[in-house]
């Protein structure tokens, strides 16, 4: 059973561990830590009621590096939240993905440095299977080397693994439903579960029962018989993905891939992601899509996932 950080009286002073940021002069060390504790409480206010709860949580992290990582992560998120204009909340997405990458997996290593590393056990294992490389095997060999690198240091994999593990099901469905990549006919207020008495073979037949058929963008997984739509939005509580973990993972991974593509286009091509707090039309792989991410809510759910990551670091 994991340790629980105590809910102590906020008037009682709790002293923070003394192993943080070694090598930094004491006067600066105290300044850094005191300021960052305030920041952690501000960013994760739904988890920590006061600074004492923050200190108690940090003290319970078994590894000094994890404690420092929490402090540094909170500082980054604080700058992100309070220094980004409301108009450009898409930058929050870029920042969150950077945090997920950092928290999940080994420190990033450049491909060239990795492949030139002496006694690289990853590559040695692959080489052992290709004692004499024929021309026909050479491309396959390179693919295996590349895949091994991506398996260990691939950024999108690290983001995908982190979010799959630490975001809640409803958050995943919220994200999936906010990325509407399929232009199709849809109906609001109907599923065959709710209206089994209506015997219809296709969506058009619902018109004779007073339903209005719309034509607009919907999530890739939308099924007019199974998905309950209110207005133009999916009902998260009634979504079939709540009961289909395999399909949920598949659709969520596709959503992460779309958002990560926006992140890469921002970093490498200086393109602002077509994402804002609310509805916007954008393009993904030259195709028009509809995006409707409620950023404030998504941000808070991601913070819960980040705290869950650190809770898992606390000793049993």
GITA-V727305 format. One record per helix or strand of 2 or more residues. SS is the DSSP state (alpha for helix, beta for strand). FROM is the first residue (numbers start at 1). LEN is the number of residues. If there is no record, write none. Layout:
BEGIN
ss->[SS;SS]
from->[FROM;FROM]
len->[LEN;LEN]
END
This chain:
BEGIN
ss->[alpha;alpha;alpha;alpha;alpha;alpha;alpha;alpha;alpha;alpha;beta;beta;alpha;beta;beta;beta;alpha;alpha;beta;beta;alpha]
from->[26;51;64;86;90;111;121;135;155;169;179;182;203;213;229;233;240;245;278;287;295]
len->[18;10;20;3;14;5;8;19;12;10;2;6;7;6;2;2;4;25;7;7;17]
END
